[in-house]
Amino acid sequence: MAGNNEYGGFGGQMSANVDYGGQQPELGSSQLAPRSASASAPAAAGPVKDISTAEFMSEVIEASKQLPVLVDFWAPWCGPCRQLGPAIESAVAKAGGKVKLVKMNIDDHPEVAGQMGIQSIPAVVAFVGGQPKDAFMGAKPEGEIAKFIEKLVGPTGASELEDGLEVAAKLMSEKQYEQAGQLYSMLVQKNPESIEAMAGLGMAHFELDNIEAAKQIAETFDGHEDNPAVKALNSALELRAQAENLGDLAGLQALVEENPKNHQARFDLALALNAHGKREEAADQLLEIVARDRGWNEDGAREQLLKFFEAWGPIDEATLAARRRLSSLLFS
């Protein structure tokens, strides 16, 4: 995406000397450019990509001559692999483009792992200058992965990306969506690997009512659905879709006033209020249902409130206020 942002507009340690079991693997040189990466900037650390054996030479060997490349060997059935994924992706993103991450599914592409003698996964091998330089096995916490990366590239510290994301989040919380969107767009161009920056851009589009643009961005996150920023964007879009066929606010308010025990009408009113940006009032309606009948619709009001929190973000004033009131209701 660098230079061509389509969404713009605003276990133990492995040996450091890993060999290929006696000979260099015969790998193809064809390369499929990452969907979001600029073809004119091959040195940039693009978004995390699952690669094939045929792509190993271009995506790892050649690419590592420009910046370190981490290869995460994994498999869909591997529980520790799923634990490692979010941690290593976050650590790489926070390195600010100093290192690239690719993933290799050993079930689909076992040749490289076999020739490297990898017998346990997850296994992460760092390539520098076309050669394997260091490695680790097993699920590691993000802090340990950050130290591993620092051994390769030096101290990363608080990156420009992290600082930018913090400023953009503050702008979003202050409802300065246009400015936040411009900042997120800049961060995406400079850091195409950052899921948080891209998801933030999607949320800015959502809040500015550019729903189609937000949907297009949300569709790019295959395999990253558990990322909190991605969850927030997906939840916001889901809530918007839920509210589309609920009718007008005045009609729903009239139904609730006519019968305060009509929890379905109150629930629908909450969805409609949220769709109109009235977060505090939306939370009030769901909290009222919890107070009147906690078990209604299998605890549906509380569950919907949690979806609101996910879409609004953890530091939003409406989230913080409603969480306090919900806790008081549940534990008083």
C-alpha distance (Angstrom), angle and dihedral (degrees) to the residues before:
residue distance angle dihedral
M1 . . .
A2 3.77 . .
G3 3.77 108.3 .
N4 3.81 92.4 0.1
N5 3.80 110.6 60.5
E6 3.78 108.2 177.6
Y7 3.79 91.3 -167.8
G8 3.81 96.8 46.9
G9 3.73 126.2 117.3
F10 3.41 104.4 119.9
G11 45.01 95.6 -10.2
G12 3.91 107.6 94.7
Q13 3.77 134.1 -17.8
M14 3.79 118.6 -87.1
S15 3.78 120.4 -140.0
A16 3.78 115.4 -84.1
N17 3.79 88.8 -131.4
V18 3.78 103.3 66.8
D19 3.79 114.4 176.0
Y20 3.77 133.0 -166.6
G21 3.78 96.8 -116.1
G22 3.79 95.4 -89.7
Q23 3.79 103.5 -40.1
Q24 3.77 141.6 48.5
P25 3.81 110.3 -100.5
E26 3.75 115.4 -112.7
L27 3.74 101.3 -117.3
G28 3.79 128.5 174.0
S29 3.77 122.2 -115.1
S30 3.80 99.1 -140.5
Q31 3.80 114.3 119.4
L32 3.76 130.8 -165.3
A33 3.82 107.5 -154.4
P34 3.81 114.0 -128.4
R35 3.79 111.4 -97.7
S36 3.79 93.2 -117.0
A37 3.78 100.7 36.3
S38 3.77 126.2 98.1
A39 3.77 113.9 -114.8
S40 3.79 88.8 -144.3
A41 3.80 93.8 61.2
P42 3.81 109.0 55.4
A43 3.80 92.1 159.7
A44 3.78 93.9 62.1
A45 3.79 118.6 104.0
G46 3.78 99.5 -115.1
P47 3.79 129.1 -164.7
V48 3.79 117.9 -60.5
K49 3.79 108.5 -79.0
D50 3.78 134.6 -167.6
I51 3.79 106.3 -133.7
S52 3.79 135.4 -163.4
T53 3.78 130.2 -136.5
A54 3.81 89.1 -100.1
E55 3.81 90.5 56.9
F56 3.81 96.5 46.9
M57 3.80 95.1 91.5
S58 3.81 95.4 52.5
E59 3.82 99.8 32.8
V60 3.81 96.6 43.3
I61 3.81 116.4 12.2
E62 3.81 97.5 39.9
A63 3.80 95.7 31.8
S64 3.82 91.8 52.4
K65 3.80 89.1 62.5
Q66 3.81 86.7 70.4
L67 3.82 101.5 37.0
P68 3.83 135.9 -10.2
V69 3.81 115.1 -78.0
L70 3.80 123.3 -155.0
V71 3.81 115.3 -153.9
D72 3.80 113.8 -157.5
F73 3.82 109.3 -158.8
W74 3.81 108.3 -158.0
A75 3.81 145.7 146.1
P76 3.83 132.0 -145.0
W77 3.83 93.1 -117.9
C78 3.82 93.5 52.9
G79 3.82 112.2 104.4
P80 3.83 96.1 -167.5
C81 3.82 88.1 50.8
R82 3.80 89.6 60.3
Q83 3.81 89.7 49.1
L84 3.79 92.4 50.4
G85 3.81 95.8 47.1
P86 3.82 101.4 75.4
A87 3.82 92.6 39.3
I88 3.80 96.2 52.2
E89 3.80 92.7 42.3
S90 3.80 90.7 52.2
A91 3.81 92.8 47.0
V92 3.80 91.7 49.7
A93 3.81 91.8 47.9
K94 3.80 90.7 51.5
A95 3.81 90.4 52.2
G96 3.79 85.7 75.5
G97 3.79 99.9 -129.5
K98 3.81 96.1 -46.3
V99 3.79 93.0 117.8
K100 3.80 135.7 29.8
L101 3.81 127.0 -139.3
V102 3.80 127.4 -153.1
K103 3.80 129.3 171.6
M104 3.78 129.4 -142.1
N105 3.81 121.7 -161.6
I106 3.82 103.0 -145.7
D107 3.80 92.1 -160.8
D108 3.79 91.2 61.5
H109 3.82 97.5 30.4
P110 3.83 110.1 25.6
E111 3.81 98.7 153.6
V112 3.81 101.1 88.8
A113 3.81 94.9 42.3
G114 3.79 89.7 48.7
Q115 3.79 94.1 49.8
M116 3.81 90.8 47.1
G117 3.80 91.1 52.6
I118 3.79 95.0 -119.1
Q119 3.80 106.8 165.5
S120 3.80 102.0 166.5
I121 3.79 133.6 44.8
P122 2.91 147.4 -109.6
A123 3.79 89.4 47.0
V124 3.80 123.3 165.4
V125 3.79 119.6 -163.0
A126 3.81 122.1 -171.1
F127 3.79 116.8 -145.5
V128 3.79 121.4 -160.3
G129 3.79 125.2 175.4
G130 3.78 92.3 -2.6
Q131 3.81 94.4 -54.9
P132 3.82 135.5 92.3
K133 3.80 107.5 -102.1
D134 3.81 107.8 171.2
A135 3.79 140.6 -6.5
F136 3.78 146.9 -177.1
M137 3.79 135.5 -162.2
G138 3.78 132.0 -146.6
A139 3.80 133.7 29.9
K140 3.80 110.4 -50.7
P141 3.81 130.0 -172.9
E142 3.78 117.4 -107.3
G143 3.80 92.7 -106.5
E144 3.80 92.7 58.9
I145 3.79 91.3 46.5
A146 3.81 90.0 51.7
K147 3.81 89.4 54.4
F148 3.82 89.7 49.0
I149 3.81 89.4 53.4
E150 3.80 91.8 46.9
K151 3.80 89.0 56.7
L152 3.79 86.7 60.5
V153 3.80 102.7 40.1
G154 3.81 106.5 14.6
P155 3.82 127.6 -112.5
T156 3.77 113.0 -17.3
G157 3.80 99.9 -174.7
A158 3.79 120.8 170.2
S159 3.78 102.2 -18.3
E160 3.76 129.0 -146.2
L161 3.80 85.6 -110.0
E162 3.81 93.4 57.6
D163 3.80 91.7 46.7
G164 3.80 90.5 48.4
L165 3.79 93.3 48.8
E166 3.80 90.2 51.2
V167 3.80 92.2 51.8
A168 3.81 92.2 45.3
A169 3.82 91.5 50.3
K170 3.79 89.8 52.0
L171 3.80 90.9 50.9
M172 3.81 89.4 50.8
S173 3.81 91.3 50.6
E174 3.82 88.3 51.6
K175 3.83 89.4 51.0
Q176 3.81 91.7 -116.8
Y177 3.78 89.9 138.5
E178 3.80 98.3 159.4
Q179 3.81 92.9 55.0
A180 3.79 91.4 42.6
G181 3.80 90.7 51.1
Q182 3.79 91.8 51.7
L183 3.80 90.8 50.9
Y184 3.82 93.3 46.3
S185 3.81 89.3 49.5
M186 3.80 90.7 53.5
L187 3.81 91.2 47.7
V188 3.81 91.4 50.6
Q189 3.79 91.1 52.3
K190 3.80 91.8 51.0
N191 3.82 96.1 37.6
P192 3.83 109.5 31.5
E193 3.82 89.6 167.9
S194 3.81 93.1 62.9
I195 3.80 111.4 107.2
E196 3.81 89.4 -177.0
A197 3.81 93.5 56.1
M198 3.80 93.1 47.5
A199 3.80 93.3 46.1
G200 3.80 89.2 47.2
L201 3.79 89.4 53.8
G202 3.79 88.2 51.5
M203 3.81 91.1 52.2
A204 3.81 90.9 49.4
H205 3.81 89.4 53.2
F206 3.81 89.3 47.5
E207 3.80 93.6 52.1
L208 3.81 90.2 47.7
D209 3.82 88.1 53.2
N210 3.80 93.0 -111.8
I211 3.80 88.7 136.9
E212 3.79 98.3 162.5
A213 3.80 91.2 53.2
A214 3.81 89.9 48.9
K215 3.81 90.5 50.3
Q216 3.81 92.2 49.9
I217 3.79 90.5 53.1
A218 3.81 92.4 46.4
E219 3.80 89.5 55.7
T220 3.84 91.4 61.7
F221 3.81 95.5 66.7
D222 3.80 102.3 82.7
G223 3.79 108.1 158.2
H224 3.81 93.9 14.2
E225 3.80 99.6 80.2
D226 3.82 91.8 121.0
N227 3.79 93.4 59.2
P228 3.85 106.8 111.2
A229 3.81 93.1 -132.5
V230 3.81 90.9 50.9
K231 3.81 90.9 46.5
A232 3.80 89.7 53.3
L233 3.80 92.8 52.2
N234 3.80 93.9 45.2
S235 3.81 91.7 47.1
A236 3.81 91.6 50.4
L237 3.80 91.4 51.6
E238 3.82 91.5 45.4
L239 3.80 92.0 51.1
R240 3.78 90.7 48.8
A241 3.81 90.6 52.5
Q242 3.82 90.6 48.8
A243 3.79 91.6 54.7
E244 3.80 97.9 47.8
N245 3.82 96.7 88.9
L246 3.79 100.9 35.2
G247 3.80 99.6 99.3
D248 3.79 129.7 -124.2
L249 3.78 125.1 -34.1
A250 3.80 94.8 -119.5
G251 3.80 92.3 56.5
L252 3.80 93.2 48.9
Q253 3.80 91.8 46.4
A254 3.79 89.7 51.4
L255 3.80 91.0 53.3
V256 3.81 91.6 52.0
E257 3.79 93.2 46.5
E258 3.79 90.1 49.4
N259 3.79 92.3 51.7
P260 3.84 116.8 11.9
K261 3.83 88.9 -170.6
N262 3.80 91.9 61.6
H263 3.79 93.4 107.7
Q264 3.80 94.8 174.4
A265 3.79 91.1 57.1
R266 3.82 90.0 46.9
F267 3.81 90.0 48.4
D268 3.81 91.3 50.9
L269 3.79 89.7 46.8
A270 3.80 89.6 55.2
L271 3.81 90.9 53.2
A272 3.79 91.6 48.3
L273 3.80 93.0 47.6
N274 3.79 90.7 51.1
A275 3.81 90.6 50.1
H276 3.82 87.5 55.2
G277 3.80 91.7 52.2
K278 3.80 94.6 -105.9
R279 3.78 96.0 131.7
E280 3.80 99.7 160.9
E281 3.80 92.3 49.8
A282 3.80 91.1 46.3
A283 3.80 90.7 52.8
D284 3.81 90.4 47.6
Q285 3.81 91.2 59.1
L286 3.80 94.3 50.0
L287 3.79 92.3 45.1
E288 3.79 88.6 52.1
I289 3.81 89.9 56.5
V290 3.82 90.9 48.9
A291 3.80 89.8 50.6
R292 3.81 93.5 48.1
D293 3.83 100.1 39.3
R294 3.80 118.3 0.3
G295 3.80 93.1 -175.8
W296 3.81 96.3 51.7
N297 3.80 112.1 133.1
E298 3.81 91.5 -3.9
D299 3.81 93.4 -56.5
G300 3.80 88.7 -46.9
A301 3.80 96.6 154.1
R302 3.79 93.8 55.7
E303 3.80 91.7 44.6
Q304 3.80 90.7 51.4
L305 3.79 90.6 48.5
L306 3.80 89.5 54.9
K307 3.80 88.6 53.2
F308 3.79 88.4 53.2
F309 3.80 90.1 52.5
E310 3.80 90.7 50.5
A311 3.81 91.8 51.5
W312 3.82 95.5 42.5
G313 3.78 95.3 46.8
P314 3.82 130.6 -119.7
I315 3.82 96.9 -86.3
D316 3.80 98.1 46.0
E317 3.81 111.1 121.0
A318 3.80 91.6 -128.8
T319 3.81 90.5 52.8
L320 3.79 93.6 49.2
A321 3.81 94.2 47.1
A322 3.81 94.7 45.7
R323 3.83 92.4 46.1
R324 3.79 90.2 55.8
R325 3.79 92.2 49.6
L326 3.81 92.3 45.2
S327 3.81 91.4 51.8
S328 3.79 89.9 49.7
L329 3.80 91.0 52.1
L330 3.80 95.2 46.2
F331 3.80 98.9 44.1
S332 3.79 104.2 30.9
